[in-house]
């Protein structure tokens, strides 16, 4: 394996570790901002145009949490190897 490839892999591992740490440290703020944006979207859609009244904030919260968990797993699984 060439030195460039090893350097690139090492840099990627470091970046993944930092990104996972960033998500851990800022999860609540990310969730708060996401909830606000979803609420704004929910408020902008007239209920008459929606077939089912879905509360987007709780649904979006669950989806974002699942996304953050998936990102963490992706970032950390490589580190565990």
C-alpha positions in Angstrom: 0.0 0.0 0.0 1.4 3.4 -1.0 2.2 6.1 1.5 -0.5 8.4 0.0 -3.2 5.8 0.6 -2.1 5.2 4.2 -2.1 9.0 4.8 -5.5 9.3 3.3 -6.9 6.5 5.4 -5.4 7.9 8.6 -6.8 11.4 7.8 -10.2 9.8 7.1 -10.2 8.0 10.5 -9.3 11.2 12.3 -12.0 13.1 10.5 -14.6 10.4 11.3 -13.6 10.5 15.0 -14.0 14.3 15.1 -17.3 14.2 13.3 -18.7 11.6 15.7 -17.5 13.8 18.6 -19.1 16.8 17.0 -22.5 15.0 16.7 -22.2 13.9 20.4 -21.5 17.4 21.6 -24.1 19.1 19.5 -27.0 16.6 19.3 -29.4 18.6 21.4 -28.8 21.8 19.4 -29.1 20.0 16.1 -32.4 18.4 17.3 -33.7 21.8 18.5 -33.0 23.5 15.2 -34.4 20.5 13.3 -37.6 20.7 15.4 -38.0 24.4 14.7 -37.6 23.9 11.0 -40.1 21.0 10.9 -42.6 23.1 12.9 -42.1 25.9 10.4 -42.8 23.5 7.6 -45.8 22.0 9.4 -47.3 25.4 10.0 -46.8 26.4 6.3 -48.9 23.4 5.0 -52.6 24.0 5.1 -54.2 21.0 6.7 -56.9 20.9 3.9 -54.2 19.9 1.5 -52.9 17.1 3.6 -54.7 13.8 3.5 -53.6 12.8 7.0 -52.8 15.2 9.7 -49.3 14.1 10.7 -47.5 16.0 13.4 -44.2 16.4 11.7 -42.2 17.6 14.7 -42.4 14.3 16.7 -42.0 12.3 13.5 -39.1 14.4 12.3 -37.5 14.1 15.8 -37.6 10.3 15.6 -36.2 10.4 12.1 -33.3 12.7 12.9 -32.4 10.7 16.0 -32.3 7.6 13.8 -30.1 9.4 11.2 -27.7 10.7 13.9 -27.5 7.2 15.4 -26.8 5.7 11.9 -24.1 8.4 11.3 -22.5 7.6 14.7 -22.5 3.9 13.9 -20.9 4.5 10.5 -18.3 6.8 12.0 -17.4 4.6 14.9 -17.5 1.1 13.3 -14.5 2.0 11.3 -12.7 3.2 14.4 -13.3 -0.1 16.2 -11.6 -2.0 13.5 
